[in-house]
Amino acid sequence: MFKHLIKTIPNLFTLGNLLCGVLYITLNMSGFIESAAIFIFFSAVFDLLDGRIARKLKVNSELGVELDSLADIVSFGVAPALLFHSIAAPSILTSIAFMLFPMMGALRLARFSVKPTIGYFKGLPIPAAGLPLAGMGFFSYSNAWITLILALLMVSPIRVKKI
């Protein structure tokens, strides 16, 4: 029983990541756009801790890996894209960036799930792409070109060293 309880601790942090993403979306829908951006940063804290805790406790699991990807697409794909869309001036470019950002994030996460890398990431990790959008949104700034570049960097062949 104790071992089973220990195995769930990292997943609770992953669910904290997901909860923060959902809270951001809820607050955005209620009109608290910029102040809600802080929840994307809280998601990053949970995302950073879940993997470290799992490795420290030696309780890595396939469930945890998949749950982490699902939480990441909400917290660092959908939430930042929604933030961007909520403050950006309407245009075709804004719409394209809004749609491509979470799609490229999902594609990047799926590619990593199918073919994980050791010591580096192939393409910009989704938290590293979502956090700049959250930071810009926190200051009520949006830029469709930056959003598109971040989306494309997620599926690019560049190597990013794992922290």
N, C-alpha and C positions, 0 to 999 in steps of 0.2 A: 504494500500500500504506500509506504514512504517513498519507494523508488518511483512508483507511478506518479505521485505528487510532484516529485523533483522533475520528472520528464515534462510536466505541463508548464513549468515556470517560464521557459523561453516563449512558449506559445501565448502565454498571458501578455507578455511584452509585445508580441506581434499583433495580438488583438487590440492592445493599447494603441499601436500604430494605426490600425484600421479604424478604431473608434475616433481618433483625432481627425482622420480624413473625412469620416462621416459627419463629425461635428462641424468641420469647416464647411462642408456642403450645406448643412442645415442652416448655419449662421449666414452664409452667403445668400441663401434663398430668403432669409428674413431681412436682408438689406444691410447686414453688418459686414460688408465686404472686406475692407482693409483690416479692421481689427480681427476678423476671423482668420486672417493669414497666419497668425501666430500658431494656430493649430497644425499647420503644415510643418512648422519648425518643431513642435512637440512630437509629431510623427517621426521626424528624423532622429530624435533622441531615442524613442522606443525602437526604431529600426536599427540604430547603432548598437543598442544594448542586447536585443534579442539574440543575435548571432554570437556575440561575445559570451553571453551567459550560457548559451547552449554548448559552446566549445569548452568553457570553463567547467561546466557540470558533466561534460562528455555525454550529452543526450541529444546529439544531432539526429534528426529523423526526416524521412521523405515528406511526411505530413507537415513538419515545420517549414521545410524549404518551399513547398507549394503554397502554404498559408502565407508565407512571407511575400511571395510574388503577387498573390491576390491582394494583399494589403497594400503593397507598393503601387500597384496600378491605380488604386483608389486615391491613396495619399499623395503620390508623386506624379501621377499621370492625369487623372480626371480632375482632382481638386485644383492643381495649378492651372490647368487648361480652363477650367470654369472661372477661376480668378482672373486670368488674362482676358477671357471673353467678356466678363462683367464690367471691366474698366476700359477696354479698348474701344476705339471709334469703329463703328460698323463699316465693313468693307469686305470685298471678296477675299483679299489677302488675310484679313482677320479670321474669316470663316474657315479658310484653308488651314491656317495655323492652328486654330482651335480644334479642328478635326484630326489633323496629322499628329499633334503632340501626343495624345493618349494612345493613338494607334501605333506609332513608332515605339512608344514605351512598352506596349504590350508585346510587340514583335521582338523587341530587345530582350524582354524577360523570358519569352518563349524560347528564343534561340539559346539563352544561357541555360535554361532548364533542360533542353535537349542535349546541349554540348557544353557542359561547364568547363571553365578554364581554371588553371591553378596559378596563383601568383599575380594574375592580371585579369582585367575585364576586357572583352572585345566590345568596343563601343562605349560611349559614356553611360555609366550607371544611371538608372532612372532617378534616384534621389539627387544625384549631382546635376541633373537636368531640371528637376522640379523645384529645387530650392532657389535657384536664381529667379525663377518666375514668381515664387512666393515673396522673395525679397523685393522685387520690383513692385509687386502688387501691394505690399505693405506700405510703400511710398506712393501709391496710386499712379504708378508708371507702367505703361505697357508698350511693347514693341513687337509687331508681328514678325519682323525679320529675325530678331533675336530668338523668338519662339520657334520659328522654322529652322534656324541653325541648330538650336538645341535638339529639336526633334530628329534632324538628320544625323547629328553626332551620335545619338543613341544607337543608330543602326549602321554606323560607319565601321570600317575595319580598324580604326585606331585602337591601340592598346593603352589601357589605363591601369596603372599599378594599384593593386588592392591595398587598402590601409589596414 
